[in-house]
Structure formats: C-alpha cells, structure tokens
Amino acid sequence: MIGFARRLLFAALACLAVASPARAVDTLCDPSDTNCRTQLLTLIQNERIGIDVGFWFMQDSRYMSEIIRRWQAGVPVRILIDPRANASYPGNDQMIAGFQNAGIPLRKRTASGILHWKMMLFAGQNTVEFGSANYSPDAFVPAADYSNYVAETVFVTDDPAVVNSFRTKFDDSWTDTSSFANYANVGALARTYPTYPIDPSMNFPPSQDYATRAVGRYNAEKLKLDAIMFRITDQRHTNAIINAHNRGIPVRLIVENDEYRDPNYLWDAWNVDRLYAAGVPMRWRGHAGENHEKLVLLYGQSMTIFGSSNWTTASANSQQEHNYFTTKLPIFNWFAAQFDRMWNNDNASGIQETAPFAPLPPDAPKPKLPASGATVATATAQLKWYGGPWGQIYDIYLGTSPTPPLLAANVNLGPSDSATVLQSYTTPQLVSGATYYWKIVSKTMANVAAAGPVWSFVAGAPAPSSLPPGWNETDIGAVGLPGGTAYSNGTFDVSGSGADVWGTADAFHYTYQSFTGDGQMIARVASVATVNAWSKAGVMIRSSLSAGSAYAFMIVSAAKGSAFQYRTADGGAAANATGSAIAAPYWVKIVRAGTTVTGYQSANGASWTPIGSASIALGSTAFIGLAVTSHDNTRLGSASFTNVTR
C-alpha cells in the first residue's frame, strides 16, 4: 500500500501547475480507476471559441453529441477523420454521419498511412487533449477498477508550446490537398491560427520518424528503461531494447496479450519472443480489457515518451501520429508510479493487473508435399509444409529410419501469412529406391516448439527436366537456399531465395532461354508470395548468368507495386523506374530493340503501358526468362507465371 500512496501523491503533483508562469496545468488521467471521460466532456461543454478534432475512430456518441451542441451554439468546429476505420470499428461511420448531418466541416486523410491521431484542441481554453486513447466507450472509463479497463494515456495540457504545435499541425493538415480531401461541409481551405514553431519535445510522423528519434533515446540511456507497448512489429525498437539489456541497463516491458496472437500482425509475436529470449523481463495483461498504452520511461534522462505511435514501421513514418518526448519531472514521476503499480500489482484492491509473460507455442506444422507414400522421380525432393502463423524457424528431420535424424536445424523460413503460403526445403541427393521419412518441428523465436507428423516418400529414378525444350534454370548469386522451377500445363512455378536483385550483385532464381538479337518476353505473373514486401517476380533479360551482369527486370512485387529495374553495364549499380501500385495477377513484358530495353505492364495482356526504358550493354547473345527473389536470403519465395510467350 505504500506504493499505492506514492502513486496518489505523484498523481496529485501532476495535476498541479508546472513551476513556470508560462505554463499552467499538465493533467494526466488514469482510466484504470478514474472516469476520464468527464474531464473531456467538460472541456467540450466549456469551449466558446473553436474546437478542432482529429481521430482514427470514435464510437462513443457522447463526444459527438456534445461537439454538435457546441457547433449549434455557434462555436466553430473542424474535424479530421479517416473513414478507413469504419470496417474495423463499428459505429465510427455513425459518428462521422452525425457530424456530417449537423453541418460540421470534415476532411478525410487519403494518404497511404492512416490518420492515427486522438486529439481535441480547445482554442478558447488554450488547451489540447491527446494520447493513446481512441474515443470509444471503454477507453476513458473502467468497467471495473483495475480488473477490467483499457490501459491508456490521457493527457490534457495548456502548455502554450504544445498547444501551439497542435494548432500549426492541425492547420497544416486542414489545408493539405495531397494527403487529405474534403469529406463534407468544407468551404474554402484556410488556416485558422498563426503558424507557430513546433515544440522540440513534440514528434509528428510521418514527417518526423518516431522510431529514429525513440531508438536514439534508448541508445543514450545509462540508468534504467521501462516501457508499455501495445503493438511491436518494428525490429528497430526491439534491437535497441535488447542492446540496452545486453549492456547492463535494467529494462522492464509490459506487452498486450491479444496482439501477441493477432494474425493480422504476425511480427508482434516474432519481436516479443525475441525480447523474451534475450532475457528482457516482461509481463503482460492480467486484467480484462486491453493494454493500449504506448509509453517509454528513460530514468537516466528523466524522459517520458508517450502518444499515439506503436513500435511499428507504419507508426514511425507512414501514419499521421503525435508523440511527446518530455522531460517534465511531474509527468515522469506520474508515469513511473503508474508503471510500478502495474508491474507489482500494487493497486488499492490488490488486483493482478499484470502477469509474467509466458511464450506460447506455434501451431504444429502440416506436411503437404511430397504426399505421404508418394514416389519422387527427381534427384532431390522439395519438402513443403504449412508452418502456420506463429512458426518462425524449423528443424528438418530426414532419413531412411521411421524416426528420422535431424538434417537441418533452425532454418529461418518465417510464418505463413495465409493458407496458401508454404515453407519449402530441398533435400540432398536421394538414393533411388529408398524410402525416406521426414518430419518438421516448428519453433518460435522464444524457442518454443511444436512437432508435425512423420511422413514418408519413395525415391524413384530421376525424371528428365520438366521444363519445355530450350528452357533452363539456375540460382544466380549468393542465394541462401536453392531455388527451383516446376512446369505443368503452361504454368511455371518458380521459387527462389536471395537478398535482392539490386545494387551491384544479384541473388535470385532464374528460369531462362538464350537468344540472339532483338526479342521480347511476355508473362502473366499469377501470384507472388509475400515473404517480404519487396519479394519480386517478373520477366528479365541479362547479359550473362553472373551475379553482377547487366540486366533489365520488369517486376511485380509482393506489396510495393511494379517497377522496371536495370543495370546498364556489368558490375554497375542498379537503377529503378517506379511503376504503379498494382499486385499479382498482372501482365509484364520486356522488349529488346538494339541496345534499348523497355519494360511494360498490362492488366489484361492486350493494352500495354511502358514503365521504363534504358540503354543496356547486353551483347549480341543474352538470356531472357523468369526471375524470382524472396528479398530474404534465409527464406524461399515463390511465384507462378502463366501465358509465357516470346
């Protein structure tokens, strides 16, 4: 109870004026045991000059109703929204419709990164509210003190430097015609406030990278680091936290249970398991509700980092976010007391708010190919299995005994982000006529394992190449895993590892023909597995089969659209002409005419759009074909090609 009393003292101090006549009150509210909605509704009700609001989603109609009442009373209101939240957060569309029907001006974010703000600015009160809490019924008010609540940061300040920073950033967004568009009731776009300097303590992605700044502070810490983080998918944070732990800095981390097994965010488990395996002390939610805070405490710097950004790449430099890097001591003390209470379960009722983190196992891997009992008519076999969403590394057992020995340990092939994404491993040379048994053991980054069943196959006499006449295949460059190509009924299924086709040396799998003079190749890229956002598949022409060869490559990537990439001379640097935000299935074509090579794309194989062209030293005889790189040299990526013609 001593710790709880200390927390109350710090909370009281945080509500007092910071010792400066230029600053009045910084107020923090803890929705674990406090109704934080009342303060916000009061701010809305008391406003007489103007209200600016920006939110990712709103589900609590009390906020909408009070804002509309202020609007109807003649108070100007402006609202920034992101209707993309409607699909995931029921009721958000109704809030937006309510504001629209009331006549309130609304602008929507249209850039690729979402509007992740949670803020309200009250012009007449010179006050801004922001933090991690979305405007939902449960984010500001506990269902039951300490035992059922959403852990959030709810911060209200009238610090002029902070308030004016939000005034300027809101005006920037309101008048932005590249990342925002009018949604409803908007007249001429105009700034409302003077343009103020941005407080150096503030951080506003995407124009300011959150991870770069935060990691710099972690790296500078010499005393102690505590953090509460809802979602962790950006390994820059993970690596820096592990490095701090390894150099002897005491670290404590509280994470969110549901994110750890959210199939929409597979890499949260990867990062959390890495932190656990590194020995970082961790706890996770013991109460009902959710841990939604985004908080870092750096004790040697007396710095508190909090706001809307998770430890994700999108939160760092794509989404529109707001974060506060403050050294105000009352704020630091308040959060330090809150963290100690949650970590030690030192609350007024002795309720377990957090529990020791316990890593969960992956799903048992499911073998797919070769089918159990099948005959493999090749010199080697390509083992394929479904690793599931939580497997990361795999032990591969293969031999002629029903209890096969370990063939390869800790092969990093990553998870399956869909039922059609399979892991793959090519066996050594097989002995014709022998029966082979194989088994896969899936492991997480915390080294928690799950074993699949034992399957068997018979090694038959190697069959001749299945590729059509005139076609060959090879790995090019320093590939981590051997690739391969299967051909059937006009479809080429190509798999390849490799760091990339880029720079001065390439690493990928190539299925190709040789040719002389001018020529072209057309292919429909039917699918590209998402091993990496930059996993690539497409048609390529190159001067030789060496890694540094001159080449041109018309690609469809897994998640970065299309591009025409090329190296004009052997050993030179690669260059790029960006295409468009398309995805497989899509048609690509590459054409050589003299020394000029041009890349095209098409949605239907009939109407073609040129993407790029370059003069490339290919020589009279060159190679043309289908190329695949996973962009991750520890994993195989796959792509399917149809309608391949020359």
Long-range contacts (C-beta under 8 A, 24 or more apart in sequence): 1-346, 1-348, 3-337, 3-340, 3-341, 3-344, 3-346, 4-341, 4-346, 4-347, 4-348, 6-337, 7-337, 7-338, 7-340, 7-341, 7-346, 9-337, 10-330, 10-333, 10-334, 10-336, 10-337, 11-334, 11-337, 13-330, 13-333, 13-334, 14-330, 14-331, 14-333, 14-334, 16-330, 18-159, 18-328, 18-330, 22-160, 23-158, 23-159, 23-160, 24-158, 24-159, 25-156, 25-157, 25-158, 26-155, 26-156, 26-157, 26-159, 26-328, 26-330, 26-331, 27-155, 27-156, 27-157, 28-153, 28-154, 28-155, 28-331, 28-334, 28-335, 29-140, 29-154, 29-155, 29-156, 30-154, 30-338, 31-133, 31-139, 31-140, 31-141, 31-142, 31-149, 31-150, 31-151, 31-152, 31-154, 32-142, 32-145, 32-146, 32-149, 32-151, 32-347, 32-353, 33-142, 33-145, 33-146, 33-149, 33-347, 33-348, 34-142, 35-140, 35-141, 35-142, 36-133, 36-140, 36-141, 36-152, 36-154, 37-62, 37-140, 37-141, 39-156, 40-120, 40-129, 40-140, 40-154, 40-156, 41-66, 43-120, 43-122, 43-125, 43-127, 43-129, 43-156, 44-70, 44-120, 44-122, 45-69, 45-70, 46-122, 46-125, 47-75, 47-122, 47-123, 47-124, 47-125, 48-75, 48-124, 49-75, 49-76, 49-122, 49-123, 49-124, 49-125, 50-75, 50-76, 50-77, 50-78, 50-122, 50-123, 50-124, 50-192, 51-75, 51-76, 51-77, 51-78, 51-120, 51-121, 51-122, 51-123, 52-77, 52-78, 52-79, 52-80, 52-120, 52-121, 52-123, 52-166, 52-167, 52-170, 52-192, 53-77, 53-78, 53-79, 53-80, 53-119, 53-120, 53-121, 54-79, 54-80, 54-81, 54-115, 54-117, 54-118, 54-119, 54-170, 54-173, 54-320, 55-79, 55-80, 55-81, 55-115, 55-117, 55-118, 55-119, 55-134, 55-135, 56-82, 56-85, 56-114, 56-115, 56-116, 56-117, 56-118, 56-134, 57-82, 57-85, 57-88, 57-89, 57-92, 57-134, 57-135, 57-136, 58-91, 58-92, 58-95, 58-96, 58-134, 58-135, 58-136, 59-89, 59-90, 59-91, 59-92, 59-95, 59-134, 59-135, 59-136, 59-137, 60-135, 60-136, 60-137, 60-140, 61-91, 61-94, 61-95, 61-98, 63-95, 63-135, 64-95, 64-98, 64-99, 67-99, 67-104, 68-98, 68-99, 68-102, 68-104, 71-102, 71-103, 71-104, 72-102, 76-192, 77-104, 77-105, 78-104, 78-105, 78-107, 78-170, 78-174, 78-192, 79-104, 79-105, 79-106, 79-107, 80-106, 80-107, 80-108, 80-109, 80-115, 80-117, 80-170, 80-173, 80-174, 80-180, 81-106, 81-107, 81-108, 81-109, 81-115, 81-183, 82-108, 82-109, 82-114, 82-115, 83-108, 83-183, 84-114, 85-114, 89-134, 89-136, 95-135, 96-183, 99-184, 100-183, 100-184, 100-185, 103-185, 104-184, 104-185, 105-184, 105-185, 105-186, 105-187, 106-182, 106-183, 106-184, 106-185, 106-186, 107-173, 107-174, 107-180, 107-181, 107-182, 107-183, 107-186, 108-180, 108-181, 108-182, 108-183, 109-173, 109-179, 109-180, 109-320, 110-179, 110-180, 110-181, 111-178, 111-179, 111-180, 111-206, 111-320, 112-318, 113-206, 113-314, 113-318, 113-319, 113-320, 114-314, 114-319, 114-320, 115-319, 115-320, 116-308, 116-309, 116-315, 116-319, 116-320, 116-321, 117-308, 117-320, 117-321, 117-322, 118-308, 119-166, 119-322, 121-163, 121-166, 121-167, 121-170, 123-167, 123-192, 123-193, 125-158, 126-158, 126-160, 126-163, 127-156, 127-157, 127-158, 127-163, 128-156, 128-157, 128-158, 128-162, 128-163, 128-166, 129-154, 129-155, 129-156, 130-155, 130-166, 130-307, 130-308, 130-322, 130-324, 131-155, 131-306, 131-307, 131-308, 132-230, 132-292, 132-293, 132-294, 132-306, 132-307, 132-308, 133-292, 138-289, 139-292, 142-289, 143-288, 143-289, 144-288, 145-347, 145-348, 145-349, 145-351, 146-287, 146-347, 146-348, 146-349, 146-351, 146-353, 147-287, 147-288, 147-349, 147-351, 148-287, 148-288, 148-289, 149-287, 149-288, 149-289, 150-289, 150-290, 150-292, 151-228, 151-285, 151-289, 151-290, 151-291, 151-292, 151-293, 151-342, 152-292, 152-293, 153-293, 153-294, 153-295, 153-306, 153-307, 155-306, 155-324, 159-199, 161-199, 161-201, 162-199, 162-201, 162-202, 162-324, 164-193, 164-196, 164-197, 164-199, 165-196, 165-197, 165-198, 165-199, 165-202, 165-204, 166-322, 167-192, 167-193, 167-194, 167-196, 168-193, 168-195, 168-196, 168-197, 168-198, 169-198, 169-204, 169-322, 171-195, 173-320, 179-320, 201-324, 201-325, 201-326, 201-327, 202-322, 202-323, 202-324, 202-325, 203-307, 203-309, 203-321, 203-322, 203-323, 203-324, 203-325, 204-320, 204-321, 204-322, 204-323, 205-309, 205-315, 205-316, 205-317, 205-318, 205-319, 205-320, 205-321, 205-323, 206-317, 206-318, 206-319, 206-320, 206-321, 209-316, 209-317, 210-309, 210-315, 210-316, 210-317, 210-321, 210-323, 211-236, 211-237, 211-311, 211-313, 211-315, 211-316, 211-317, 212-236, 212-316, 213-325, 214-296, 214-305, 214-325, 215-240, 217-296, 217-298, 217-301, 217-303, 217-305, 217-325, 218-243, 218-244, 218-296, 218-298, 219-243, 219-244, 220-298, 220-301, 221-249, 221-298, 221-299, 221-300, 221-301, 222-249, 222-300, 223-249, 223-298, 223-299, 223-300, 224-249, 224-250, 224-251, 224-297, 224-298, 224-299, 224-300, 225-249, 225-250, 225-251, 225-252, 225-296, 225-297, 225-298, 225-299, 226-251, 226-252, 226-253, 226-295, 226-296, 226-297, 226-299, 226-336, 226-339, 226-343, 227-251, 227-252, 227-253, 227-254, 227-295, 227-296, 227-297, 228-253, 228-254, 228-255, 228-291, 228-293, 228-294, 228-295, 228-339, 228-342, 229-253, 229-254, 229-255, 229-256, 229-293, 229-294, 229-295, 229-296, 229-310, 229-311, 230-255, 230-256, 230-259, 230-290, 230-291, 230-292, 230-293, 230-294, 230-310, 231-256, 231-259, 231-265, 231-268, 231-310, 231-311, 231-312, 232-259, 232-268, 232-271, 232-272, 232-275, 232-310, 232-311, 232-312, 233-265, 233-267, 233-268, 233-271, 233-310, 233-311, 233-312, 233-313, 234-271, 234-311, 234-312, 234-313, 234-315, 234-316, 235-267, 235-271, 235-274, 236-316, 237-271, 237-311, 238-271, 238-274, 238-275, 238-311, 241-275, 241-280, 242-274, 242-275, 242-278, 242-280, 245-278, 245-279, 245-280, 246-278, 251-280, 251-281, 252-281, 252-282, 252-283, 252-339, 252-343, 253-280, 253-281, 253-282, 253-283, 254-282, 254-283, 254-284, 254-285, 254-291, 254-339, 254-342, 254-343, 254-354, 255-282, 255-283, 255-284, 255-291, 255-357, 256-284, 256-285, 256-290, 256-291, 256-292, 257-284, 257-285, 257-291, 258-290, 260-284, 260-360, 261-360, 261-390, 263-389, 263-417, 266-389, 266-390, 266-415, 266-417, 269-360, 269-390, 269-444, 269-445, 270-392, 270-415, 270-444, 270-445, 271-311, 272-357, 272-359, 273-359, 273-392, 273-444, 273-445, 273-446, 273-448, 274-445, 274-446, 276-357, 276-359, 276-446, 277-445, 277-446, 277-447, 282-356, 282-357, 283-342, 283-343, 283-354, 283-355, 283-356, 283-357, 284-354, 284-355, 284-357, 285-353, 285-354, 285-355, 286-345, 286-352, 286-353, 286-354, 286-355, 287-351, 287-352, 287-353, 287-354, 294-323, 295-335, 295-339, 297-332, 297-335, 297-336, 297-339, 299-336, 301-327, 302-327, 302-329, 302-332, 303-327, 303-332, 304-328, 304-331, 304-332, 304-335, 306-335, 359-444, 359-446, 359-448, 360-390, 360-444, 360-448, 361-390, 361-444, 361-448, 361-449, 361-450, 362-387, 362-388, 362-390, 362-391, 362-392, 362-442, 362-443, 362-444, 362-448, 362-449, 362-450, 363-387, 363-388, 363-389, 363-390, 363-391, 363-442, 363-450, 364-388, 364-442, 364-450, 364-451, 364-452, 365-391, 365-394, 365-423, 365-440, 365-441, 365-442, 365-450, 365-451, 365-452, 366-452, 367-438, 367-440, 367-452, 367-453, 367-455, 368-422, 369-422, 370-455, 370-457, 371-457, 372-455, 372-456, 372-457, 373-456, 373-457, 373-458, 374-457, 374-458, 375-457, 375-458, 375-459, 375-460, 376-430, 376-457, 376-458, 376-459, 376-460, 377-460, 377-461, 377-462, 377-463, 378-430, 378-462, 378-463, 379-429, 379-430, 379-462, 380-426, 380-427, 380-428, 380-429, 380-430, 381-426, 381-427, 381-430, 381-436, 381-457, 381-459, 382-424, 382-425, 382-426, 382-427, 382-484, 382-495, 383-424, 383-425, 383-426, 383-427, 383-438, 383-440, 384-422, 384-423, 384-424, 385-422, 385-423, 385-440, 385-452, 386-416, 386-419, 386-421, 386-422, 386-423, 387-413, 387-414, 387-415, 387-416, 387-422, 387-423, 387-440, 387-442, 388-415, 388-416, 388-442, 389-415, 389-416, 389-417, 390-415, 390-442, 390-444, 391-415, 391-416, 391-423, 391-442, 391-443, 391-444, 391-450, 392-442, 392-443, 392-444, 392-445, 393-442, 393-443, 393-444, 393-445, 394-423, 394-425, 394-440, 394-441, 394-442, 394-443, 395-440, 395-441, 395-443, 395-449, 396-425, 396-438, 396-440, 397-437, 397-438, 397-439, 397-440, 397-441, 397-454, 398-427, 398-436, 398-437, 398-438, 399-436, 399-437, 400-431, 400-434, 400-435, 400-436, 400-437, 401-437, 402-437, 402-454, 402-456, 403-437, 403-454, 404-436, 404-437, 404-438, 404-439, 404-454, 410-443, 411-634, 412-634, 412-635, 413-634, 413-635, 413-636, 414-531, 414-632, 414-634, 414-635, 417-530, 421-529, 421-530, 422-638, 423-636, 424-495, 424-636, 424-638, 425-481, 426-481, 426-482, 426-484, 430-459, 431-459, 432-459, 432-460, 432-461, 432-462, 433-458, 433-459, 433-460, 434-458, 434-459, 435-459, 467-511, 470-513, 471-511, 471-512, 471-513, 471-625, 472-511, 472-512, 472-513, 473-509, 473-510, 473-511, 473-512, 474-509, 474-510, 474-512, 474-545, 475-508, 475-509, 475-510, 476-506, 476-507, 476-508, 476-509, 476-510, 476-545, 476-546, 476-547, 477-505, 477-506, 477-507, 477-508, 477-547, 478-505, 478-507, 478-547, 478-633, 479-507, 479-508, 479-509, 479-633, 480-633, 480-634, 480-635, 481-633, 481-634, 481-635, 481-636, 483-508, 483-509, 483-628, 483-636, 484-509, 485-509, 485-511, 485-626, 490-642, 490-643, 490-644, 491-526, 491-640, 491-641, 491-642, 492-626, 492-640, 492-641, 492-642, 492-644, 493-638, 493-639, 493-640, 494-537, 494-626, 494-627, 494-628, 494-638, 494-639, 494-640, 494-641, 495-628, 495-636, 495-637, 495-638, 495-639, 496-627, 496-628, 496-629, 496-630, 496-636, 496-637, 496-638, 497-629, 497-630, 497-632, 497-633, 497-634, 497-635, 497-636, 497-637, 498-629, 498-630, 498-631, 498-633, 499-629, 499-631, 499-632, 499-633, 500-534, 500-536, 500-629, 500-631, 501-536, 501-540, 501-551, 501-553, 501-565, 501-574, 501-627, 501-629, 502-565, 502-574, 503-573, 503-574, 504-548, 504-567, 504-571, 504-572, 504-573, 504-574, 505-547, 505-548, 506-547, 506-548, 506-549, 506-551, 506-629, 507-547, 507-629, 507-633, 508-536, 508-627, 508-628, 508-629, 509-627, 509-628, 509-629, 510-540, 510-542, 510-545, 510-623, 510-625, 510-626, 510-627, 511-625, 511-626, 511-627, 512-540, 512-545, 512-623, 512-624, 512-625, 512-626, 513-623, 513-624, 513-625, 513-646, 514-621, 514-622, 514-623, 514-624, 515-621, 515-622, 515-623, 515-624, 515-646, 516-620, 516-621, 516-622, 517-620, 518-592, 518-593, 518-594, 519-591, 519-592, 519-624, 519-646, 520-589, 520-590, 520-591, 520-592, 520-646, 521-589, 521-590, 521-624, 521-625, 521-644, 521-645, 521-646, 522-587, 522-588, 522-589, 522-605, 522-643, 522-644, 522-645, 522-646, 523-587, 523-588, 523-589, 523-626, 523-641, 523-642, 523-643, 523-644, 523-645, 524-585, 524-586, 524-587, 524-588, 524-605, 524-641, 524-642, 524-643, 524-644, 525-556, 525-584, 525-585, 525-586, 525-587, 525-588, 525-639, 525-640, 525-641, 526-584, 526-585, 526-639, 526-640, 526-641, 526-642, 527-584, 527-585, 527-638, 527-639, 527-640, 528-556, 528-557, 528-558, 528-583, 528-584, 528-637, 528-639, 529-558, 529-630, 529-637, 529-638, 529-639, 530-558, 530-559, 531-558, 531-630, 531-631, 531-632, 531-635, 531-636, 531-637, 532-558, 532-630, 532-631, 532-632, 532-637, 533-557, 533-558, 533-559, 533-560, 533-631, 534-558, 534-559, 534-560, 534-631, 535-629, 535-630, 535-631, 535-632, 535-637, 536-627, 536-628, 536-629, 536-631, 537-584, 537-626, 537-627, 537-628, 537-637, 537-639, 537-641, 538-588, 538-590, 538-626, 538-627, 539-588, 539-589, 539-590, 539-624, 539-625, 539-626, 539-627, 540-590, 540-624, 540-625, 540-626, 540-627, 541-590, 541-592, 541-597, 541-616, 541-618, 541-622, 541-623, 541-624, 542-618, 542-622, 542-623, 543-570, 543-616, 543-617, 543-618, 543-619, 543-622, 543-623, 544-570, 544-623, 545-623, 546-570, 550-616, 550-617, 550-618, 551-616, 552-590, 552-597, 552-599, 552-614, 552-616, 553-590, 553-599, 553-627, 554-588, 554-589, 554-590, 554-599, 554-600, 554-601, 554-611, 555-588, 556-582, 556-583, 556-584, 556-586, 556-588, 556-601, 558-583, 558-637, 559-583, 562-586, 562-588, 562-601, 562-611, 563-611, 563-612, 564-598, 564-599, 564-611, 564-612, 564-613, 564-614, 566-597, 566-612, 566-614, 566-616, 567-616, 568-614, 568-615, 568-616, 568-617, 569-616, 569-617, 570-617, 575-614, 576-612, 577-611, 577-612, 577-613, 578-611, 579-611, 579-612, 584-639, 587-643, 590-624, 592-618, 592-622, 592-624, 605-643
